[in-house]
């Protein structure tokens, strides 16, 4: 066991250092690359070029999207956050049991703070960023003192500055938007699971730029689709020559992503019109692969004959009679093709094969059964090229064009007005649109993250879909507390509602209220579903740990202030939340409390963390405290080591502090 003081500059007091992690990964792969520079460890670029040959370029002219500030925006994603998230149980619902999160703050800083706890854990990320119309808020990021900058921008401290729009007259219309998006996309990717997926809503103004920057961040090979979503059949009149009636959702995935597909419609279910001798419904699908790669040369082991006795209907993989018809997977142009299934799978399910002869051309082909009941579905063979039949329900592949009244902005407005009166949001997303995204990418207890939560529609969609299919998906919603101006016509309704609720006038308050009301609505409509309808609220703020920032003329005052290591006004719950973030623990992890020697011990995550944040620890407290910690450790039996945390200023003196060490 080691004892270490956590200060503002120590790694335990900071969010994840992505630069250090990148250097560590390079050092693991190529130890010779890492050398010592004037500021510590450095990468030998010349050696890197030698290792990868001609694949490295520093030429000015190269393929890609470049803009002023790109390097700074990339660096912004790598710089650790100096903030924390402060818990707000009074604004939450079911704090003790929920696993959902609603975080109030700048999503860039929040993403940095979530890196240790949620890296590689998010299954679906949804982004509905400002569409860069010249009127929307663009997040003004700052390299220096980002938390103070955030507090000023959102009018939470004195000297708050007006939040300005990104107008085309600024000369940096696309540049500012890209500088806002790049670091957020990079940090989102770090949180995404290998089988995760990202949905990004956008319109024509930045679609091209989004595709270029997303290709760079996620990899062009992980691009899934650009889906056109018709959300306004009448069309918007903000276009000069064409009334726009659709927007887009751009989809990227992790390398191991596999879509769940969508539930079959009644029309699609009607295709399962055949019934076997056990009463099970099935449809017939061509066994021959259609659409590339569909040639014999693509999968030679999936080119083999199937024999059919046309009179008796017998099917086999060997010729059993001279009159048997030989059927090969030939394409319509006469080129040798291939089957969808490998020979072992066909042999195993030979009774599912249905050869046929075309009445018009006499051409021979084979169809195979696809059962509606997925319990009859078969697992793919190693050489099989067929898609998954659906683990929960028979599914269909979505199209790249989503059309229907359920996807419209009007549908989103109606759903919102059922919960919040007035025009509090201009373009709320449709619940069914979001449920479609959720269905395609998640199941079970997957985490769904919305970085621009806005009206809170994603949280409602998660709860509704959980109630429909009895799953336990979790949501993490992040929303900037952007101030609402009652003198602004577009913000008047929202500001008025905040006044009625006796809440601060900002968008995050509307987000939280919508989620509360949506949870109550879904719960009332689904009384038999015992899912999670709560959420924990956290707010972005400066770190609880006092930073060392002396001045030449105030050294004495600075020294006195640092006698207490924590900022005044911060609670034990604030400190515990920061510990969870900095130690990489889930913000919804269960916590147990017990009293030992009149001191409260908090055991987190089954004993992974034990904290005693009492402001005073005397010599007489050392033995009972130590024994209480040991008893908790034995009772909880954590899988790994236990980290114990105390206030440094709580110990009566150094003797008391060092006296606890040998006992533990």
N, C-alpha and C positions, 0 to 999 in steps of 0.2 A: 504494500500500500504506500502511496506517495501523497504528500500534502502540498497543494499549490494554491496560491492566491490568484483569483480571477480578477483581472483588471480590464479596463476598456481596450487595451491594446493586445491582450492575449487572444489566441485563436478561439478559446472557449467562449469569449464574449463577442465574437463577430459571426456574421453569416458566412456561408461557405466561400472559401477563396478559390474561385474557379481557375485563376491563373496557376496557382500552386498545384492544383489537381491536374491540370493539363501538363505541366512540367513533369509531375510524378509519373503520368502515363507514358510520356515520351522517354523518361529515364528507364522505365521498365522495359520498353520495347528496344530502345537504342541507348544504352548506358553511356556510350562514348559521346553522345550529343551534348550532354550536360557538363558544363564547365563553370568556373568561377569568374564572375564579372565584377565590376566596380560596386554594384549594388546587391551582391549575393549571387545565387545560382543563375546561370544564363544558358541560352541555347546557342551552340556553334552553328550559325547559318551556313557557313561555307561547307562544313562537314555534312550538314543536312542535304545540301545540293549534291554532294558527292555520293551520298547513300542512295538517293532517289533518281539520280541521273538527270535526264533532260525534262523531267516532269515538273521541276520548279522553274518559275519564271518571275522576273522582276521587271519585265518590259512594261512600258507605259501603255502600249496598245495590246489589250488582251480582252477576251470575251468575258462579259459580265456587266453588272449594273454598278455604276460608280456615281457618287454625288459628293458635294461638299459636306464634310462632317461625318462621313461614313466611318472613318477610323476612330473618331472620338465616340461615336455611337456604339461601335464594337467594344471599345474600352470600357464604356459605361456599363455594359452587361457584365464585365469581368470584375468591376470594383465592388468590394463587399459593402453591405449596408451597415450604417451606424445606428440603426433604429431597432425597435422591438415591437411586439404586438401586445397591447394591454387588454386583458379580459374584461368583459362587460356582462356579468351574469344577469343584471337587472334588465338588460335589453334583449336577453336571449329567451329561448323557449326550450324547456326540458334540459337545462344545462347539464345536469348530472348524468343523463343517459344518452343524449344525442351524439351522433358522429358527423353531423353536418356543420359547416362553417360559413359565416358571413363576415367578411373582413372589410372594414372601412379604411381606405387608404389608397395611395398611389400604387397602382399595380406593379410598377417597376420595382419599387422598394419591397413590396410584399413578396414578389417572386424571388427576390434575393434572400429574404428571410425564410422562405419555405424550402430553400434548396436542401438543407441538411435533413429535414424531416420528411420531405416528400419526393426527393429525387428518384426517378424511375418508378413512381407509384401511380401516376395519373393515367387513367385509361383513355379518357376523352377530354380534350380541351376545346372549348368553344370561345371564339373571339368575334365580337361585334364592334370593331373599333370605329372611331369617327370616320365618316365617309369623305372627309376633306371637301366639304361643300363651300368653305369660306366662312361658315357660321358656327361650325362645331368647335368644341374645345379641343385643343391640341396640348398634350401633356408637356409642360416646359421643364425638361430635365436639366439638372445642374450637377456638375462634377463636385463642386465644393459645397459642403454643408447641405446635402440633399434633403435631410429631414427638416432642417430649419426652413429651407426653401419651400418644401411641401406645406408646412404649417402656415407660412405666410401666404402662399397661393390660395389656400383654402380658408383664409381669414380666421384661423384658429389662434393666432397670436397678434399682438399689436403690430401695426405697420403693414397690415395685409395689403397685397397688391391686386389690382384688377386682373382677372383672367382674360387674356385677349384671344381673339380668333386668328386663324391662319388664313389671311385673305390672299387672293391671287395677286393683288397689288404689291405684296411684300417682296416679290421676286424670289421667294423661297418656298413657293406653294408645295411642290412635290418634295423638296428637300426636307422641310420641317416634318412632314408626315412620315417620310422614310426614317428620319432620325428618331422619331417616336417609336416606330414599329420594330426596327431591327433588334434593339436590345431585348424587347419583350418577347419576340419570337425565339431568340437564342435561349433565353431563360426558360421559356415554355418547353422547348425541346429537351432541356435537361431534366425537367420533371416528368416527361412522357415515358411510359413503359415501352419496352421493345415491341409489344403488340398493340401499342396505343395509336390514337388517331386524332387529328386536329381538323376542326371545321372552322373556316374563317369567312364571315359574311362581308361582302364588298359590292360596290357598284362599278360602273364603267370608268370613273375618274382615275382610280388607282389599281384597277384589275391587272393591267400589264405589269406595273411596278411590283405589285404584291407577288405575282407569279415569279418574277425574277429574283426578288429578295428571299422568297420562301424556297426556291430551288437551291439557293446558296446555303440556307440554314438547315433545311431538312434533307436536301439531296434530291436532285431531279428524278432519280430512280424511285423515290418514295412518293412521288406525285400520284394521286389516285384519280381525281377528276375535278373538273369545274362544272358544277351543276347550275343550270339556270332555274331560278325559282320565280314563278309568276306570282307576284304579290299584290298587283294592282291592275285588274283587267281594264279599267278605264284609262289607265296611263297617266303619268304625271306630266304636267305642263311646264316643267322647268327646263325642258329641252327645246331648242330652237326649231328643229325640223321634224323630230320624231318624238312622240309621247312614249316615254319609257314605262313599260308595264312589268318589268322583271328586274331582279338583281341576281347576284351569284353567291354560291357558297363554294369556296375553294377547299379541297380536301387533300391533306398529306397524312402519311402514316409512318409508324415505325416499321423496321424491316420484317418483323414477325406478325404484322397485323393481318387478320382475316375477318372479313365482314360477316356479320350475323345474317345479312339479308333482311328482308321485310316479310311480315306475315302475309299469307296468300289472301287475295280478295275472294269474294264469293264466286266471281266469274272464273278465277283461276282454279278454285277448288272443284268447279264443275268439270274440269278436264279429267279428273280422277273418276272416270265413268265405268271402268271395268271392275269386276269383282272376282276374287279367286275362290277356290272351293271351301275356304274357311270364312268367307264373308268379308275379307279385307279389300278395301278399294285401292285401285292403282291406276296410273296413267302409263302410256307408252312413250318412250323417248328413243331417238335414233342412237344406235350403238356406234355408228361411224362418227368420228370426230369431224365437225364442220367448222370452218374458220381456222385461220392459222394458229399454231403450227399443226397442219392436218395431213402432212405427207408421210409416206413410209419412211423416208430418210430422216424425218424429225424424231420418230420413235420406232426404230426397226423392230423391236421386240413386241410391238403392238400391231404388227401386220401378220395375220395367220388366218387360215381358212376355217369356216364353220360349215358343217354339213347338215343338210336338211332333207328328210324324206317328205316330199310334198304331199304324198297321199295320206300318210299316217300322222304327220306333224312331228315326228321324232327329230330331235336336235342333238348333235354330238360334235365333238372335236376331232373325231376320226371317221373315215369313210367306212360305214358298216354294210353298205350294199352298193352294187354298181350303179343303181339308179339314183343314189343320193346326189342332191344338188350341192355344188361347192360354191360358197358365198365368200367373196373377198371384199375388203373395204376399198372399193374403187370410187374415185371421185367422178363427178359428172363429166369432166373433161377427159376422162380416160386415164388420168394419172393415178398411180397406186397411192392409196390413202392409208389410213390407220384407224383402229378402233379406239373408243374412249377407255375401255377396260383392258387390263392385261389378261393373258391366257389363264392364269390361276384363278382370277376372279370369275371369269366366264365359266370355267369348269365347275367352280363351287356353286354357281347359281345358274346352271344350264337350263333349269326349268323356268327361268325368268326370261329366256330368249324367245322372241316371236319373229321368225323369218316371214318375209312377205314378198310377193311378186307384183310389180306394178301392172295394173290392168291395161294401161295405155302403152307402155314401152316393153313390158315383160322383164324389166330390170329387177334383180334380186337384191334385197337389203335385209337388215336385221334391226329390230327394235327390242328394248329391254324394259322391264317393269320398274316403275318408281312408285313406291307405296305412300299413301297419304299418312298412314300411321307410322311415325318415325321410329317406333320400337322395332319395326321390321327392317329399318334401314341397316345397311351393312357398312362395316368399316372398310376404308380404302386399303387396297393392297399396295405394297411398296412401289410397284410400277404403274399404279393407277393414275389416270389424269383427270378423273372425275372430281367435281367439287363436293364439299361436305354436304350431306343431305339435310343437315339441320339438327342440332343437338336437342333443341327444346320443341320446336315446331317447324313443320315444313315451310320453307321460305322461298322468296323469289328475289332475283337480282334487281336492285333499283335502277331506274333509267336516269339519264343525265338531264332530264327535263321534268321538273316537278310542277304540275298544274292541278289546281283545285282550290275551291273557296276556303278550304281549311288552312291553306298556306298564306292567305292574304293578310295584309296589314289590318284590314277591317276585322278579320277574325281575332287578331292580336289585341285590337282596341276593345272589342266586345268582351274578351276574357278579362282584360284589365279593368274595365268599367264595372264588371260584376263585383270587383273587390275595392277599387279606389275610384271615387266619383270624379268627374271632370276630365279635361284633356291634360292630364299630368305628364304624359309622354307623347311625343309626336308619332313615332313609328315603332311601337312595341312589337316584338317578334311574336309570331303565331306559336301557340303551345304545340299544335300538331306538327309544325315544321321542326321544332326542337325535339319533340318526341321521336320523330323520324330519324334525326341524327343520333339520338340516344339509343334507339333500337338497333341501328346499324353497327354501333361501336361498343356497346356495353352490355353487361349482364351481371348477375350475382351482386357482390358488394363492391363493384368497381367505383372508382372516384371520377366524378364529372366536375371539371373546373371551368368556370366562366370568369374571364378576366375583366370584362366590361359589363358588369351585371345589369346596369340600367334599371329597368322595371322589375327585375327579379323573375322574369319569365322562365329562365332555365331551371331555377329551383323548383318552381311549380311543375314544370314538365317532368323533372326527375321524380317528384313525389307522386304525380299522377301515373306515370309509367310503372313505378313500383307497385302502386295499388292495382294496376291492371294485370301485371304478370307475376305478382307476389315476389318481387326481387328486393334487394336491400342496397341499391346503389346509394352512394353518398355524394353530396355536392359541396364544392368550395366556391363561393361567390365573392368577387372582389369588386368594390365600387368606390370611386373617388368621392369624397364629400363635397362635391362641387356646389358652391353657394347658389341659391335661387333668389332672383331679384323680383320682388312683387311688382315693380314698375315695368318689367319686361313682359309684354303680352304673352309670349310663349312660355314664360315661367310663372305667370301669375297664379294659375290653378294649383301648381305644385307647392308654391310658397304658402298659399292659403290653406292647403291641406295640412302642411307642417304646423301652421299656427293653430289649427283646430286640434291637432294631436298634441300640442304643446311641446313640439320637438324643434330642434334647430332647423333653419331653412336650408336644407341641402339635399341633393339627390339620394345620398346613401340612406337617409331617413325614410324616404319613399320606398327604396328597395327593401329595407327591413320590414316595413309595415305591409307591403304586398306579400312578402314571404309568410309573415304571421297569419294574415287572412287567408292566403292560399292553403296553408297547412290546415287551418281549421275547416275550410271548405272541403278539401279532399278527404279529411278524416271523417267528416259528417256524412259524406257521400259513400264512404266505404267502411261502415262500422265493423265489419268482420276482419278487416285488414289491420294487423297490429304492427305496422311499420313505424319508421322513424319520421315524425312530423315536427321535430325540433331543430334548433340550430344554435350554435355558440357564436356570440358576437365578439370580435376582437377589433381593436383600433390601433392604427399605426401611430407610433410616437417615438421620441428619442429614447435611447437606451436607459434602463434603470441604473446602470453603472456610471458613476460620475467620471467624465473624461478628464485627464490631466491636461489643463490648458492654462499654464501660469502666465502672468504678465510681469514685466520688469518692475513696475511700481506697485504691484499688489501681491508679492510673493507671500507675505505673512498671512494675508487673508486667504490665499489659495491653500496654503498648508493647513490652516485651521478648518477650512471647508472639507478637506480630504480626510479629516479624522473620521468622518462618516463616509463610507465608500459608496453608499447609495444616494440617489437624488431624494430630496425631501418630498413627502406626499405620495411616495410609491408604497404600495401594499405588498404583503407577502404573496398574494395572488399574482401581482404584476411580475415580481421576481421569479416566481415559479414558472410562469408562462415563458419568460425569456430563457430560463434554463431548458425548458422543453425544446425550444427552437435551436438553441446553441448546441445542445447535446444530441440533436437529431431525433427527437421523440415526437410522436403524433400529438397534435394539439387537443385531441379528444381522448387521449389515453386515460384510463381509469386511475383515480387517486384515492388512497386510503389514509386516514389520519388517526393517530393515537397520541395520548398524553403520557409523557414520561417525565417525572420529576418536575411537574408543572410546565413542561415544555412540550410544544406540539411537534410531533414527527410526521412528516408526510412521505408516504411510500408511493412511488409513481411507477406505473407499468410493471407491476408485479415485483417491485424491489430493485429494478434497474437503477432508479434514482431514489435516494432517501435524503430529504432536506429538513433541516431544523433552522428556521429563520427567526428565532427568538432574538430580541435585541440585547439580552444579557445572559451570559453563561458564566457562572462562578465555579470555583474549584470544587465545591461540594456537588456540582451538577455533573461533573465529568464521568464518574463511575456509573451512575444510573443511566445517563444518556448513552454511554457506550454499550451497556448491557441491553438497553432497549433497542438499539440499532442492530446488535447481534441477534437478538430474539426475532426482530422483524425479518432479518435476512434469512434465518433458518426457517421461519414460518412460510415465507413467500417463495423460497428456493428459486431465485432468478436464474435464467439460463446462463448469463454471463456475469461479469464483474459488476459490483455495485459502486456507484459514485455517490459520495456523501458531500453535502454542501451546507456550509454555515456562513453566517455573516462574519466577516473578518473583525468588524468593530465590536461584535458581541462578547468576545472573550475578555475577561477582566484584565488579563495580562498575558504575556508570552508564555509564562509558566503554565497557565491554564490551557492555552492552545496546544502547546507541545505535550501536555499531559494526556490529552485525548488520543494522540497519535499511537503510542505503544499499546494502549488498551484495545484499540480497534485492530 
